Amino acid sequence: MTELHITPAREQDLPAAAAVLARAFHDDPVMAAILPGGRRLERLSTLFAAMLRGAPFETGSVDLARRAGDDAIVGVAAWEGPVTASLPWRQLPGYLSALGVAGLVRAAVLSSRLARHRPRSPHWYLAQIGVSPAARGLGVGGALLRSRLETLDVTRATAYLESSTADNRRLYGRLGFEEIAPIRGIRGADPMAMLRPPAPARHPVPARGA
């Protein structure tokens, strides 16, 4: 089994992390709905760079996976924390460069539609998770998720995400996420809202004779 190290991103890591997400999401149906047309990889890299610098880096965590002894990033999980982030004005040029004005409107409509399903109570939101194509099948996505979910269990925090594929939903289900509602109205995609309450606390087994 490949040994993986999971660490939080530093600011200088964000461009490389955005490039990993761009490759991972190149054929994603939800991204295709807001970013049609050519130069997909370049525009996705610009888009994810802006997204990572916003709420995930400000209020949550951008978790990175690397193989032991290798500095190359092979997986990224971007979590927004329960604290409200500032409006992303500083990232607006990046959003415009990637999406254009029409795409920015499409993204705003999509974001509004997705937000309707998010819990009202405080929670951690998995905004993006992606694995480098060369590292698929090595358990990178599961390692990234388990690393953060273990922390959320300790702090008794709820996690929420939207899953756009059946394969991903099976992985999330094994990690404790429950399907709560399909999200309708997105052309070419049918994502599912999924919620994970913190796992029950494990009580230590008393020693014999105690």
Sequence and secondary structure as in RCSB ss.txt:
>XXXX:A:sequence
MTELHITPAREQDLPAAAAVLARAFHDDPVMAAILPGGRRLERLSTLFAAMLRGAPFETGSVDLARRAGDDAIVG
VAAWEGPVTASLPWRQLPGYLSALGVAGLVRAAVLSSRLARHRPRSPHWYLAQIGVSPAARGLGVGGALLRSRLE
TLDVTRATAYLESSTADNRRLYGRLGFEEIAPIRGIRGADPMAMLRPPAPARHPVPARGA
>XXXX:A:secstr
   EEEEE  GGGHHHHHHHHHHHTTT HHHHHHS SS HHHHHHHHHHHHHHTHHHHHSEEEEEEETT  SEEE
EEEEE SS     GGGHHHHHHHHHHHHHHHHHHHHHHHHTTS SS  EEEEEEEE GGGTTSSHHHHHHHHHHH
HHHHTT  EEEEE SHHHHHHHHHTT EEEEE    TT   EEEEE           TT 
